Amino acid sequence: MNILFKALNDTTRRSILEMLKEKDMTAGEIADQFNISKPSISHHLDLLKQANLVVAVKEGQFIYYSINTTVMDEMLKWLMQFSVKTKKK
């Protein structure tokens, strides 16, 4: 869970997830949306992959990134346990 929160604790990585919510994209397409270097984008994508927030699939010369909603579902389930209040008798 720590690596998940570390990955989400950056505006660039959250922006990448927002873009991938709309469609799968290559690293180049993602990099074109930011005013930072391509190696920096690769680093952000690597951290997102380590947290299992994105999945990378190679197609020919390109690697397509997509959002992994399974991890998001698990995170929400974990967070929701803190909103449920139980009555003590």
Distance bins in CASP14 RR format, pairs under 12 A and 6 or more apart:
PFRMAT RR
TARGET T0000
AUTHOR 0000-0000-0000
RMODE 2
METHOD distances of the structure
MODEL  1
1 7 0 0 0 0 0 1 0 0 0 0 0
1 8 0 0 0 0 0 1 0 0 0 0 0
1 51 0 0 0 0 1 0 0 0 0 0 0
1 52 0 0 0 0 0 1 0 0 0 0 0
1 71 0 0 0 0 0 1 0 0 0 0 0
1 74 0 0 0 0 1 0 0 0 0 0 0
1 75 1 0 0 1 0 0 0 0 0 0 0
1 77 0 0 0 0 0 1 0 0 0 0 0
1 78 1 0 0 1 0 0 0 0 0 0 0
1 79 0 0 0 0 0 1 0 0 0 0 0
2 8 0 0 0 0 0 1 0 0 0 0 0
2 9 0 0 0 0 0 1 0 0 0 0 0
2 50 0 0 0 0 0 1 0 0 0 0 0
2 51 0 0 0 0 1 0 0 0 0 0 0
3 9 0 0 0 0 0 1 0 0 0 0 0
3 13 0 0 0 0 0 1 0 0 0 0 0
3 46 0 0 0 0 0 1 0 0 0 0 0
3 47 1 0 0 1 0 0 0 0 0 0 0
3 48 0 0 0 0 0 1 0 0 0 0 0
3 49 0 0 0 0 0 1 0 0 0 0 0
3 50 1 0 1 0 0 0 0 0 0 0 0
3 51 1 0 1 0 0 0 0 0 0 0 0
3 52 0 0 0 0 1 0 0 0 0 0 0
3 53 0 0 0 0 1 0 0 0 0 0 0
3 71 0 0 0 0 0 1 0 0 0 0 0
3 75 0 0 0 0 0 1 0 0 0 0 0
4 13 0 0 0 0 0 1 0 0 0 0 0
4 17 0 0 0 0 0 1 0 0 0 0 0
4 47 0 0 0 0 0 1 0 0 0 0 0
4 48 0 0 0 0 1 0 0 0 0 0 0
4 49 0 0 0 0 0 1 0 0 0 0 0
4 50 0 0 0 0 1 0 0 0 0 0 0
4 51 1 0 1 0 0 0 0 0 0 0 0
4 52 1 0 0 1 0 0 0 0 0 0 0
4 53 1 0 0 1 0 0 0 0 0 0 0
4 54 0 0 0 0 0 1 0 0 0 0 0
4 68 0 0 0 0 0 1 0 0 0 0 0
4 71 1 0 0 1 0 0 0 0 0 0 0
4 72 0 0 0 0 1 0 0 0 0 0 0
4 74 0 0 0 0 1 0 0 0 0 0 0
4 75 1 0 0 1 0 0 0 0 0 0 0
4 76 0 0 0 0 0 1 0 0 0 0 0
4 78 0 0 0 0 1 0 0 0 0 0 0
4 79 0 0 0 0 0 1 0 0 0 0 0
5 13 0 0 0 0 0 1 0 0 0 0 0
5 14 0 0 0 0 0 1 0 0 0 0 0
5 47 0 0 0 0 0 1 0 0 0 0 0
5 51 0 0 0 0 1 0 0 0 0 0 0
5 53 0 0 0 0 0 1 0 0 0 0 0
5 71 0 0 0 0 0 1 0 0 0 0 0
5 75 0 0 0 0 1 0 0 0 0 0 0
5 78 0 0 0 0 0 1 0 0 0 0 0
5 79 0 0 0 0 0 1 0 0 0 0 0
6 13 0 0 0 0 1 0 0 0 0 0 0
6 44 0 0 0 0 0 1 0 0 0 0 0
6 47 1 0 0 1 0 0 0 0 0 0 0
6 48 0 0 0 0 0 1 0 0 0 0 0
6 50 0 0 0 0 1 0 0 0 0 0 0
6 51 1 0 0 1 0 0 0 0 0 0 0
6 53 0 0 0 0 0 1 0 0 0 0 0
7 13 1 0 1 0 0 0 0 0 0 0 0
7 14 0 0 0 0 1 0 0 0 0 0 0
7 16 0 0 0 0 1 0 0 0 0 0 0
7 17 0 0 0 0 1 0 0 0 0 0 0
7 43 0 0 0 0 0 1 0 0 0 0 0
7 44 0 0 0 0 1 0 0 0 0 0 0
7 45 0 0 0 0 0 1 0 0 0 0 0
7 46 0 0 0 0 1 0 0 0 0 0 0
7 47 1 0 1 0 0 0 0 0 0 0 0
7 48 1 0 1 0 0 0 0 0 0 0 0
7 49 0 0 0 0 1 0 0 0 0 0 0
7 50 1 0 0 1 0 0 0 0 0 0 0
7 51 1 1 0 0 0 0 0 0 0 0 0
7 52 0 0 0 0 1 0 0 0 0 0 0
7 53 1 0 1 0 0 0 0 0 0 0 0
7 54 0 0 0 0 1 0 0 0 0 0 0
7 68 0 0 0 0 0 1 0 0 0 0 0
7 71 0 0 0 0 1 0 0 0 0 0 0
7 72 0 0 0 0 0 1 0 0 0 0 0
7 75 0 0 0 0 0 1 0 0 0 0 0
8 14 1 0 0 1 0 0 0 0 0 0 0
8 15 0 0 0 0 0 1 0 0 0 0 0
8 16 0 0 0 0 0 1 0 0 0 0 0
8 17 0 0 0 0 1 0 0 0 0 0 0
8 18 0 0 0 0 0 1 0 0 0 0 0
8 44 0 0 0 0 0 1 0 0 0 0 0
8 47 0 0 0 0 1 0 0 0 0 0 0
8 48 0 0 0 0 1 0 0 0 0 0 0
8 51 1 0 0 1 0 0 0 0 0 0 0
8 53 1 0 0 1 0 0 0 0 0 0 0
8 54 0 0 0 0 0 1 0 0 0 0 0
8 71 0 0 0 0 0 1 0 0 0 0 0
8 72 0 0 0 0 0 1 0 0 0 0 0
8 75 0 0 0 0 1 0 0 0 0 0 0
8 79 0 0 0 0 0 1 0 0 0 0 0
9 44 0 0 0 0 0 1 0 0 0 0 0
9 47 0 0 0 0 1 0 0 0 0 0 0
9 48 0 0 0 0 0 1 0 0 0 0 0
9 51 0 0 0 0 0 1 0 0 0 0 0
10 16 0 0 0 0 1 0 0 0 0 0 0
10 17 0 0 0 0 0 1 0 0 0 0 0
10 36 0 0 0 0 0 1 0 0 0 0 0
10 40 0 0 0 0 0 1 0 0 0 0 0
10 41 0 0 0 0 0 1 0 0 0 0 0
10 43 0 0 0 0 0 1 0 0 0 0 0
10 44 1 0 0 1 0 0 0 0 0 0 0
10 45 0 0 0 0 0 1 0 0 0 0 0
10 47 1 0 0 1 0 0 0 0 0 0 0
10 48 0 0 0 0 1 0 0 0 0 0 0
10 51 0 0 0 0 0 1 0 0 0 0 0
10 53 0 0 0 0 0 1 0 0 0 0 0
11 17 0 0 0 0 0 1 0 0 0 0 0
11 18 0 0 0 0 0 1 0 0 0 0 0
11 34 0 0 0 0 0 1 0 0 0 0 0
11 36 0 0 0 0 0 1 0 0 0 0 0
11 44 0 0 0 0 0 1 0 0 0 0 0
12 18 0 0 0 0 0 1 0 0 0 0 0
12 19 0 0 0 0 0 1 0 0 0 0 0
12 30 0 0 0 0 1 0 0 0 0 0 0
12 31 0 0 0 0 0 1 0 0 0 0 0
12 33 0 0 0 0 1 0 0 0 0 0 0
12 34 1 0 0 1 0 0 0 0 0 0 0
12 35 0 0 0 0 0 1 0 0 0 0 0
12 36 1 0 0 1 0 0 0 0 0 0 0
12 37 0 0 0 0 0 1 0 0 0 0 0
12 40 1 0 0 1 0 0 0 0 0 0 0
12 41 0 0 0 0 1 0 0 0 0 0 0
12 42 0 0 0 0 0 1 0 0 0 0 0
12 43 0 0 0 0 1 0 0 0 0 0 0
12 44 1 0 1 0 0 0 0 0 0 0 0
12 45 0 0 0 0 0 1 0 0 0 0 0
12 47 0 0 0 0 1 0 0 0 0 0 0
12 48 0 0 0 0 0 1 0 0 0 0 0
13 19 0 0 0 0 0 1 0 0 0 0 0
13 20 0 0 0 0 0 1 0 0 0 0 0
13 30 0 0 0 0 0 1 0 0 0 0 0
13 34 0 0 0 0 0 1 0 0 0 0 0
13 36 0 0 0 0 0 1 0 0 0 0 0
13 40 0 0 0 0 0 1 0 0 0 0 0
13 41 0 0 0 0 0 1 0 0 0 0 0
13 43 0 0 0 0 1 0 0 0 0 0 0
13 44 1 0 1 0 0 0 0 0 0 0 0
13 45 0 0 0 0 1 0 0 0 0 0 0
13 46 0 0 0 0 0 1 0 0 0 0 0
13 47 1 0 0 1 0 0 0 0 0 0 0
13 48 1 0 1 0 0 0 0 0 0 0 0
13 49 0 0 0 0 0 1 0 0 0 0 0
13 50 0 0 0 0 0 1 0 0 0 0 0
13 51 0 0 0 0 1 0 0 0 0 0 0
13 53 1 0 0 1 0 0 0 0 0 0 0
13 54 0 0 0 0 1 0 0 0 0 0 0
13 65 0 0 0 0 0 1 0 0 0 0 0
13 67 0 0 0 0 0 1 0 0 0 0 0
14 20 0 0 0 0 0 1 0 0 0 0 0
14 21 0 0 0 0 0 1 0 0 0 0 0
14 44 0 0 0 0 0 1 0 0 0 0 0
14 47 0 0 0 0 0 1 0 0 0 0 0
14 48 0 0 0 0 1 0 0 0 0 0 0
14 53 0 0 0 0 1 0 0 0 0 0 0
14 67 0 0 0 0 0 1 0 0 0 0 0
15 21 0 0 0 0 0 1 0 0 0 0 0
15 22 0 0 0 0 0 1 0 0 0 0 0
15 25 0 0 0 0 0 1 0 0 0 0 0
15 30 0 0 0 0 1 0 0 0 0 0 0
15 31 0 0 0 0 0 1 0 0 0 0 0
15 33 1 0 0 1 0 0 0 0 0 0 0
15 34 1 0 0 1 0 0 0 0 0 0 0
15 35 0 0 0 0 0 1 0 0 0 0 0
15 36 0 0 0 0 0 1 0 0 0 0 0
15 41 0 0 0 0 0 1 0 0 0 0 0
15 44 0 0 0 0 1 0 0 0 0 0 0
15 48 0 0 0 0 0 1 0 0 0 0 0
16 22 0 0 0 0 0 1 0 0 0 0 0
16 25 0 0 0 0 1 0 0 0 0 0 0
16 27 0 0 0 0 0 1 0 0 0 0 0
16 28 0 0 0 0 0 1 0 0 0 0 0
16 29 0 0 0 0 0 1 0 0 0 0 0
16 30 1 0 1 0 0 0 0 0 0 0 0
16 31 0 0 0 0 1 0 0 0 0 0 0
16 33 0 0 0 0 1 0 0 0 0 0 0
16 34 0 0 0 0 1 0 0 0 0 0 0
16 36 0 0 0 0 0 1 0 0 0 0 0
16 40 0 0 0 0 0 1 0 0 0 0 0
16 41 1 0 0 1 0 0 0 0 0 0 0
16 42 0 0 0 0 0 1 0 0 0 0 0
16 43 0 0 0 0 0 1 0 0 0 0 0
16 44 1 0 0 1 0 0 0 0 0 0 0
16 45 1 0 0 1 0 0 0 0 0 0 0
16 46 0 0 0 0 0 1 0 0 0 0 0
16 47 0 0 0 0 1 0 0 0 0 0 0
16 48 1 0 0 1 0 0 0 0 0 0 0
16 49 0 0 0 0 0 1 0 0 0 0 0
16 51 0 0 0 0 0 1 0 0 0 0 0
16 53 0 0 0 0 1 0 0 0 0 0 0
16 54 1 0 0 1 0 0 0 0 0 0 0
16 65 1 0 0 1 0 0 0 0 0 0 0
16 66 0 0 0 0 0 1 0 0 0 0 0
16 67 0 0 0 0 1 0 0 0 0 0 0
17 25 0 0 0 0 0 1 0 0 0 0 0
17 30 0 0 0 0 0 1 0 0 0 0 0
17 44 0 0 0 0 0 1 0 0 0 0 0
17 45 0 0 0 0 0 1 0 0 0 0 0
17 47 0 0 0 0 0 1 0 0 0 0 0
17 48 1 0 0 1 0 0 0 0 0 0 0
17 51 0 0 0 0 0 1 0 0 0 0 0
17 53 1 0 0 1 0 0 0 0 0 0 0
17 54 1 0 0 1 0 0 0 0 0 0 0
17 65 0 0 0 0 1 0 0 0 0 0 0
17 66 0 0 0 0 0 1 0 0 0 0 0
17 67 1 0 0 1 0 0 0 0 0 0 0
17 68 0 0 0 0 1 0 0 0 0 0 0
17 69 0 0 0 0 0 1 0 0 0 0 0
17 71 0 0 0 0 0 1 0 0 0 0 0
17 72 0 0 0 0 1 0 0 0 0 0 0
17 75 0 0 0 0 0 1 0 0 0 0 0
18 25 0 0 0 0 0 1 0 0 0 0 0
18 30 0 0 0 0 0 1 0 0 0 0 0
18 33 0 0 0 0 0 1 0 0 0 0 0
18 53 0 0 0 0 0 1 0 0 0 0 0
18 67 0 0 0 0 1 0 0 0 0 0 0
19 25 1 0 0 1 0 0 0 0 0 0 0
19 26 0 0 0 0 0 1 0 0 0 0 0
19 27 0 0 0 0 0 1 0 0 0 0 0
19 28 0 0 0 0 0 1 0 0 0 0 0
19 29 0 0 0 0 1 0 0 0 0 0 0
19 30 1 0 0 1 0 0 0 0 0 0 0
19 31 0 0 0 0 0 1 0 0 0 0 0
19 32 0 0 0 0 0 1 0 0 0 0 0
19 33 1 0 0 1 0 0 0 0 0 0 0
19 34 0 0 0 0 1 0 0 0 0 0 0
19 41 0 0 0 0 0 1 0 0 0 0 0
19 44 0 0 0 0 0 1 0 0 0 0 0
19 45 0 0 0 0 0 1 0 0 0 0 0
19 48 0 0 0 0 0 1 0 0 0 0 0
19 54 0 0 0 0 0 1 0 0 0 0 0
19 65 0 0 0 0 1 0 0 0 0 0 0
19 66 0 0 0 0 0 1 0 0 0 0 0
19 67 0 0 0 0 1 0 0 0 0 0 0
20 26 0 0 0 0 0 1 0 0 0 0 0
20 27 0 0 0 0 0 1 0 0 0 0 0
20 29 0 0 0 0 0 1 0 0 0 0 0
20 30 0 0 0 0 1 0 0 0 0 0 0
20 33 0 0 0 0 0 1 0 0 0 0 0
20 44 0 0 0 0 0 1 0 0 0 0 0
20 45 0 0 0 0 1 0 0 0 0 0 0
20 48 0 0 0 0 1 0 0 0 0 0 0
20 49 0 0 0 0 0 1 0 0 0 0 0
20 53 0 0 0 0 1 0 0 0 0 0 0
20 54 1 0 0 1 0 0 0 0 0 0 0
20 55 0 0 0 0 1 0 0 0 0 0 0
20 56 0 0 0 0 0 1 0 0 0 0 0
20 64 0 0 0 0 1 0 0 0 0 0 0
20 65 1 0 0 1 0 0 0 0 0 0 0
20 66 1 0 0 1 0 0 0 0 0 0 0
20 67 1 0 1 0 0 0 0 0 0 0 0
20 68 0 0 0 0 1 0 0 0 0 0 0
20 69 0 0 0 0 0 1 0 0 0 0 0
20 72 0 0 0 0 0 1 0 0 0 0 0
21 53 0 0 0 0 0 1 0 0 0 0 0
21 54 0 0 0 0 0 1 0 0 0 0 0
21 65 0 0 0 0 0 1 0 0 0 0 0
21 66 0 0 0 0 1 0 0 0 0 0 0
21 67 1 0 1 0 0 0 0 0 0 0 0
21 68 0 0 0 0 0 1 0 0 0 0 0
21 69 0 0 0 0 1 0 0 0 0 0 0
21 72 0 0 0 0 1 0 0 0 0 0 0
22 29 0 0 0 0 0 1 0 0 0 0 0
22 30 0 0 0 0 0 1 0 0 0 0 0
22 33 0 0 0 0 0 1 0 0 0 0 0
22 66 0 0 0 0 0 1 0 0 0 0 0
22 67 0 0 0 0 1 0 0 0 0 0 0
23 29 0 0 0 0 1 0 0 0 0 0 0
23 30 0 0 0 0 0 1 0 0 0 0 0
23 64 0 0 0 0 1 0 0 0 0 0 0
23 65 0 0 0 0 0 1 0 0 0 0 0
23 66 0 0 0 0 1 0 0 0 0 0 0
23 67 0 0 0 0 1 0 0 0 0 0 0
24 30 0 0 0 0 0 1 0 0 0 0 0
24 54 0 0 0 0 1 0 0 0 0 0 0
24 55 0 0 0 0 1 0 0 0 0 0 0
24 56 0 0 0 0 0 1 0 0 0 0 0
24 57 0 0 0 0 1 0 0 0 0 0 0
24 59 0 0 0 0 1 0 0 0 0 0 0
24 62 0 0 0 0 0 1 0 0 0 0 0
24 63 0 0 0 0 0 1 0 0 0 0 0
24 64 1 0 1 0 0 0 0 0 0 0 0
24 65 1 0 0 1 0 0 0 0 0 0 0
24 66 1 0 1 0 0 0 0 0 0 0 0
24 67 0 0 0 0 1 0 0 0 0 0 0
24 68 0 0 0 0 0 1 0 0 0 0 0
25 31 0 0 0 0 1 0 0 0 0 0 0
25 32 0 0 0 0 1 0 0 0 0 0 0
25 33 0 0 0 0 1 0 0 0 0 0 0
25 34 0 0 0 0 0 1 0 0 0 0 0
25 41 0 0 0 0 0 1 0 0 0 0 0
25 45 0 0 0 0 0 1 0 0 0 0 0
25 54 0 0 0 0 1 0 0 0 0 0 0
25 56 0 0 0 0 0 1 0 0 0 0 0
25 57 0 0 0 0 0 1 0 0 0 0 0
25 62 0 0 0 0 1 0 0 0 0 0 0
25 63 0 0 0 0 1 0 0 0 0 0 0
25 64 1 0 0 1 0 0 0 0 0 0 0
25 65 1 0 1 0 0 0 0 0 0 0 0
25 66 0 0 0 0 1 0 0 0 0 0 0
25 67 0 0 0 0 0 1 0 0 0 0 0
26 32 0 0 0 0 1 0 0 0 0 0 0
26 33 0 0 0 0 0 1 0 0 0 0 0
26 38 0 0 0 0 0 1 0 0 0 0 0
26 41 0 0 0 0 0 1 0 0 0 0 0
26 42 0 0 0 0 0 1 0 0 0 0 0
26 45 0 0 0 0 0 1 0 0 0 0 0
26 56 0 0 0 0 1 0 0 0 0 0 0
26 57 0 0 0 0 0 1 0 0 0 0 0
26 58 0 0 0 0 0 1 0 0 0 0 0
26 59 0 0 0 0 1 0 0 0 0 0 0
26 60 0 0 0 0 0 1 0 0 0 0 0
26 61 0 0 0 0 1 0 0 0 0 0 0
26 62 1 0 1 0 0 0 0 0 0 0 0
26 63 1 0 0 1 0 0 0 0 0 0 0
26 64 1 0 1 0 0 0 0 0 0 0 0
26 65 1 0 0 1 0 0 0 0 0 0 0
26 66 0 0 0 0 0 1 0 0 0 0 0
27 33 0 0 0 0 0 1 0 0 0 0 0
27 34 0 0 0 0 0 1 0 0 0 0 0
27 37 0 0 0 0 0 1 0 0 0 0 0
27 38 1 0 0 1 0 0 0 0 0 0 0
27 39 0 0 0 0 0 1 0 0 0 0 0
27 40 0 0 0 0 0 1 0 0 0 0 0
27 41 1 0 0 1 0 0 0 0 0 0 0
27 42 1 0 0 1 0 0 0 0 0 0 0
27 43 0 0 0 0 0 1 0 0 0 0 0
27 44 0 0 0 0 1 0 0 0 0 0 0
27 45 1 0 0 1 0 0 0 0 0 0 0
27 46 0 0 0 0 0 1 0 0 0 0 0
27 48 0 0 0 0 0 1 0 0 0 0 0
27 49 0 0 0 0 0 1 0 0 0 0 0
27 54 0 0 0 0 0 1 0 0 0 0 0
27 56 0 0 0 0 1 0 0 0 0 0 0
27 58 0 0 0 0 0 1 0 0 0 0 0
27 61 0 0 0 0 0 1 0 0 0 0 0
27 62 0 0 0 0 1 0 0 0 0 0 0
27 63 1 0 0 1 0 0 0 0 0 0 0
27 64 0 0 0 0 1 0 0 0 0 0 0
27 65 1 0 0 1 0 0 0 0 0 0 0
28 34 0 0 0 0 0 1 0 0 0 0 0
28 37 0 0 0 0 0 1 0 0 0 0 0
28 38 1 0 0 1 0 0 0 0 0 0 0
28 39 0 0 0 0 0 1 0 0 0 0 0
28 41 1 0 0 1 0 0 0 0 0 0 0
28 42 0 0 0 0 1 0 0 0 0 0 0
28 45 0 0 0 0 0 1 0 0 0 0 0
28 61 0 0 0 0 0 1 0 0 0 0 0
28 62 0 0 0 0 1 0 0 0 0 0 0
28 63 0 0 0 0 1 0 0 0 0 0 0
28 64 0 0 0 0 0 1 0 0 0 0 0
28 65 0 0 0 0 1 0 0 0 0 0 0
29 38 0 0 0 0 0 1 0 0 0 0 0
29 41 0 0 0 0 0 1 0 0 0 0 0
29 45 0 0 0 0 0 1 0 0 0 0 0
29 62 0 0 0 0 1 0 0 0 0 0 0
29 63 0 0 0 0 0 1 0 0 0 0 0
29 64 0 0 0 0 1 0 0 0 0 0 0
29 65 0 0 0 0 1 0 0 0 0 0 0
30 36 0 0 0 0 0 1 0 0 0 0 0
30 38 0 0 0 0 1 0 0 0 0 0 0
30 40 0 0 0 0 0 1 0 0 0 0 0
30 41 1 0 1 0 0 0 0 0 0 0 0
30 42 0 0 0 0 1 0 0 0 0 0 0
30 44 0 0 0 0 1 0 0 0 0 0 0
30 45 1 0 0 1 0 0 0 0 0 0 0
30 48 0 0 0 0 0 1 0 0 0 0 0
30 54 0 0 0 0 1 0 0 0 0 0 0
30 56 0 0 0 0 0 1 0 0 0 0 0
30 62 0 0 0 0 0 1 0 0 0 0 0
30 63 0 0 0 0 0 1 0 0 0 0 0
30 64 0 0 0 0 0 1 0 0 0 0 0
30 65 1 0 0 1 0 0 0 0 0 0 0
30 66 0 0 0 0 0 1 0 0 0 0 0
30 67 0 0 0 0 0 1 0 0 0 0 0
31 37 0 0 0 0 1 0 0 0 0 0 0
31 38 1 0 1 0 0 0 0 0 0 0 0
31 39 0 0 0 0 1 0 0 0 0 0 0
31 40 0 0 0 0 1 0 0 0 0 0 0
31 41 1 0 1 0 0 0 0 0 0 0 0
31 42 0 0 0 0 1 0 0 0 0 0 0
31 43 0 0 0 0 0 1 0 0 0 0 0
31 44 0 0 0 0 1 0 0 0 0 0 0
31 45 0 0 0 0 1 0 0 0 0 0 0
31 65 0 0 0 0 0 1 0 0 0 0 0
32 38 0 0 0 0 1 0 0 0 0 0 0
32 41 0 0 0 0 1 0 0 0 0 0 0
33 41 0 0 0 0 1 0 0 0 0 0 0
33 44 0 0 0 0 0 1 0 0 0 0 0
34 40 0 0 0 0 1 0 0 0 0 0 0
34 41 1 0 0 1 0 0 0 0 0 0 0
34 42 0 0 0 0 0 1 0 0 0 0 0
34 44 0 0 0 0 1 0 0 0 0 0 0
34 45 0 0 0 0 0 1 0 0 0 0 0
35 41 0 0 0 0 0 1 0 0 0 0 0
36 42 0 0 0 0 0 1 0 0 0 0 0
36 43 0 0 0 0 1 0 0 0 0 0 0
36 44 0 0 0 0 1 0 0 0 0 0 0
37 43 0 0 0 0 1 0 0 0 0 0 0
37 44 0 0 0 0 0 1 0 0 0 0 0
38 44 0 0 0 0 0 1 0 0 0 0 0
38 45 0 0 0 0 0 1 0 0 0 0 0
39 45 0 0 0 0 0 1 0 0 0 0 0
39 46 0 0 0 0 0 1 0 0 0 0 0
40 46 0 0 0 0 0 1 0 0 0 0 0
40 47 0 0 0 0 0 1 0 0 0 0 0
41 47 0 0 0 0 0 1 0 0 0 0 0
41 48 0 0 0 0 0 1 0 0 0 0 0
41 63 0 0 0 0 0 1 0 0 0 0 0
41 65 0 0 0 0 0 1 0 0 0 0 0
42 48 0 0 0 0 0 1 0 0 0 0 0
42 49 0 0 0 0 0 1 0 0 0 0 0
42 56 0 0 0 0 0 1 0 0 0 0 0
42 63 0 0 0 0 0 1 0 0 0 0 0
42 65 0 0 0 0 0 1 0 0 0 0 0
43 49 0 0 0 0 0 1 0 0 0 0 0
43 50 0 0 0 0 0 1 0 0 0 0 0
44 50 0 0 0 0 0 1 0 0 0 0 0
44 51 0 0 0 0 0 1 0 0 0 0 0
44 53 0 0 0 0 0 1 0 0 0 0 0
44 54 0 0 0 0 1 0 0 0 0 0 0
44 65 0 0 0 0 0 1 0 0 0 0 0
45 51 0 0 0 0 0 1 0 0 0 0 0
45 53 0 0 0 0 1 0 0 0 0 0 0
45 54 1 0 0 1 0 0 0 0 0 0 0
45 55 0 0 0 0 0 1 0 0 0 0 0
45 56 1 0 0 1 0 0 0 0 0 0 0
45 63 0 0 0 0 1 0 0 0 0 0 0
45 64 0 0 0 0 0 1 0 0 0 0 0
45 65 1 0 0 1 0 0 0 0 0 0 0
45 66 0 0 0 0 0 1 0 0 0 0 0
45 67 0 0 0 0 0 1 0 0 0 0 0
46 53 0 0 0 0 0 1 0 0 0 0 0
46 54 0 0 0 0 1 0 0 0 0 0 0
46 56 0 0 0 0 1 0 0 0 0 0 0
46 63 0 0 0 0 0 1 0 0 0 0 0
46 65 0 0 0 0 0 1 0 0 0 0 0
47 53 0 0 0 0 1 0 0 0 0 0 0
47 54 0 0 0 0 1 0 0 0 0 0 0
48 54 1 0 1 0 0 0 0 0 0 0 0
48 55 0 0 0 0 1 0 0 0 0 0 0
48 56 0 0 0 0 1 0 0 0 0 0 0
48 65 1 0 0 1 0 0 0 0 0 0 0
48 66 0 0 0 0 0 1 0 0 0 0 0
48 67 0 0 0 0 1 0 0 0 0 0 0
48 68 0 0 0 0 1 0 0 0 0 0 0
48 71 0 0 0 0 1 0 0 0 0 0 0
48 72 0 0 0 0 0 1 0 0 0 0 0
49 55 1 0 0 1 0 0 0 0 0 0 0
49 56 1 0 0 1 0 0 0 0 0 0 0
49 57 0 0 0 0 0 1 0 0 0 0 0
49 63 0 0 0 0 0 1 0 0 0 0 0
49 65 0 0 0 0 1 0 0 0 0 0 0
49 66 0 0 0 0 0 1 0 0 0 0 0
49 67 0 0 0 0 0 1 0 0 0 0 0
49 68 0 0 0 0 1 0 0 0 0 0 0
49 71 0 0 0 0 0 1 0 0 0 0 0
50 56 0 0 0 0 0 1 0 0 0 0 0
50 68 0 0 0 0 0 1 0 0 0 0 0
50 71 0 0 0 0 0 1 0 0 0 0 0
51 67 0 0 0 0 0 1 0 0 0 0 0
51 68 0 0 0 0 1 0 0 0 0 0 0
51 71 1 0 0 1 0 0 0 0 0 0 0
51 72 0 0 0 0 0 1 0 0 0 0 0
51 74 0 0 0 0 0 1 0 0 0 0 0
51 75 0 0 0 0 1 0 0 0 0 0 0
52 66 0 0 0 0 0 1 0 0 0 0 0
52 67 0 0 0 0 0 1 0 0 0 0 0
52 68 1 0 1 0 0 0 0 0 0 0 0
52 69 0 0 0 0 0 1 0 0 0 0 0
52 70 1 0 0 1 0 0 0 0 0 0 0
52 71 1 0 1 0 0 0 0 0 0 0 0
52 72 0 0 0 0 1 0 0 0 0 0 0
52 73 0 0 0 0 0 1 0 0 0 0 0
52 74 0 0 0 0 1 0 0 0 0 0 0
52 75 0 0 0 0 0 1 0 0 0 0 0
53 65 0 0 0 0 1 0 0 0 0 0 0
53 66 0 0 0 0 0 1 0 0 0 0 0
53 67 1 0 0 1 0 0 0 0 0 0 0
53 68 1 0 1 0 0 0 0 0 0 0 0
53 69 0 0 0 0 1 0 0 0 0 0 0
53 70 0 0 0 0 1 0 0 0 0 0 0
53 71 1 0 1 0 0 0 0 0 0 0 0
53 72 1 0 0 1 0 0 0 0 0 0 0
53 73 0 0 0 0 0 1 0 0 0 0 0
53 74 0 0 0 0 0 1 0 0 0 0 0
53 75 0 0 0 0 1 0 0 0 0 0 0
54 63 0 0 0 0 0 1 0 0 0 0 0
54 64 0 0 0 0 0 1 0 0 0 0 0
54 65 1 0 1 0 0 0 0 0 0 0 0
54 66 1 0 0 1 0 0 0 0 0 0 0
54 67 1 0 0 1 0 0 0 0 0 0 0
54 68 1 0 1 0 0 0 0 0 0 0 0
54 69 0 0 0 0 0 1 0 0 0 0 0
54 70 0 0 0 0 0 1 0 0 0 0 0
54 71 0 0 0 0 1 0 0 0 0 0 0
54 72 0 0 0 0 0 1 0 0 0 0 0
55 63 0 0 0 0 0 1 0 0 0 0 0
55 64 0 0 0 0 1 0 0 0 0 0 0
55 65 1 0 0 1 0 0 0 0 0 0 0
55 66 1 0 1 0 0 0 0 0 0 0 0
55 67 1 0 0 1 0 0 0 0 0 0 0
55 68 1 0 1 0 0 0 0 0 0 0 0
55 69 0 0 0 0 0 1 0 0 0 0 0
55 70 0 0 0 0 1 0 0 0 0 0 0
55 71 0 0 0 0 1 0 0 0 0 0 0
56 62 0 0 0 0 0 1 0 0 0 0 0
56 63 1 0 1 0 0 0 0 0 0 0 0
56 64 1 0 0 1 0 0 0 0 0 0 0
56 65 1 0 1 0 0 0 0 0 0 0 0
56 66 0 0 0 0 1 0 0 0 0 0 0
56 67 0 0 0 0 0 1 0 0 0 0 0
56 68 0 0 0 0 0 1 0 0 0 0 0
57 63 1 0 0 1 0 0 0 0 0 0 0
57 64 1 0 1 0 0 0 0 0 0 0 0
57 65 0 0 0 0 1 0 0 0 0 0 0
57 66 1 0 0 1 0 0 0 0 0 0 0
57 68 0 0 0 0 0 1 0 0 0 0 0
58 64 1 0 0 1 0 0 0 0 0 0 0
58 65 0 0 0 0 0 1 0 0 0 0 0
59 65 0 0 0 0 0 1 0 0 0 0 0
59 66 0 0 0 0 0 1 0 0 0 0 0
67 73 0 0 0 0 0 1 0 0 0 0 0
68 74 0 0 0 0 1 0 0 0 0 0 0
68 75 0 0 0 0 0 1 0 0 0 0 0
69 75 0 0 0 0 0 1 0 0 0 0 0
69 76 0 0 0 0 0 1 0 0 0 0 0
70 76 0 0 0 0 0 1 0 0 0 0 0
70 77 0 0 0 0 0 1 0 0 0 0 0
71 77 0 0 0 0 0 1 0 0 0 0 0
71 78 0 0 0 0 0 1 0 0 0 0 0
72 78 0 0 0 0 0 1 0 0 0 0 0
72 79 0 0 0 0 0 1 0 0 0 0 0
73 79 0 0 0 0 0 1 0 0 0 0 0
73 80 0 0 0 0 0 1 0 0 0 0 0
74 80 0 0 0 0 0 1 0 0 0 0 0
74 81 0 0 0 0 0 1 0 0 0 0 0
75 81 0 0 0 0 0 1 0 0 0 0 0
75 82 0 0 0 0 0 1 0 0 0 0 0
76 82 0 0 0 0 0 1 0 0 0 0 0
76 83 0 0 0 0 0 1 0 0 0 0 0
77 83 0 0 0 0 0 1 0 0 0 0 0
77 84 0 0 0 0 0 1 0 0 0 0 0
78 84 0 0 0 0 0 1 0 0 0 0 0
END
